[in-house]
Amino acid sequence: MVSKLKEFVKAYHQDIILGTAALLACLFSFGAGYLAAREQFKEPLRIEQSQESL
């Protein structure tokens, strides 16, 4: 079982690295987009004056 796994990794070494790099790039892009969108939908700060201060 382990020897078959080792052979598979040796045979597809470059494809595994490329797939892992693509997956990490996708996860990073998703995370960055999620953080940017979360900031965008916050309610803006409103400054109101009370009747007492006028």
C-alpha positions in Angstrom: 0.0 0.0 0.0 2.7 2.5 1.0 4.9 1.4 -1.9 2.1 2.1 -4.4 1.6 5.5 -2.9 5.3 6.3 -3.2 5.3 5.2 -6.8 2.3 7.4 -7.5 3.9 10.4 -5.9 7.1 9.8 -7.9 5.2 9.4 -11.2 3.1 12.5 -10.7 5.4 14.7 -8.6 5.1 17.8 -10.8 1.4 17.5 -11.3 0.9 17.3 -7.5 3.0 20.4 -6.9 1.2 22.3 -9.6 -2.2 21.3 -8.2 -1.2 22.2 -4.7 0.0 25.6 -5.8 -3.2 26.3 -7.8 -5.3 25.3 -4.8 -3.3 27.6 -2.5 -3.7 30.4 -4.9 -7.5 29.9 -5.1 -7.8 29.8 -1.3 -5.7 33.0 -1.0 -7.8 34.8 -3.6 -11.0 33.7 -1.9 -9.8 34.9 1.5 -8.6 38.2 0.2 -11.9 38.8 -1.6 -13.9 37.8 1.5 -12.0 40.3 3.7 -12.4 43.1 1.1 -16.1 42.5 0.7 -16.7 42.3 4.5 -15.3 45.8 4.9 -17.4 47.1 2.0 -20.8 46.2 3.6 -20.2 47.8 6.9 -22.7 50.6 7.8 -21.0 53.9 7.4 -20.3 56.0 10.5 -23.0 58.7 11.1 -22.4 61.7 13.3 -25.6 63.2 14.7 -26.1 66.2 16.9 -28.6 66.1 19.7 -31.1 68.9 20.2 -29.4 69.8 23.5 -26.2 70.9 21.9 -27.8 73.3 19.5 
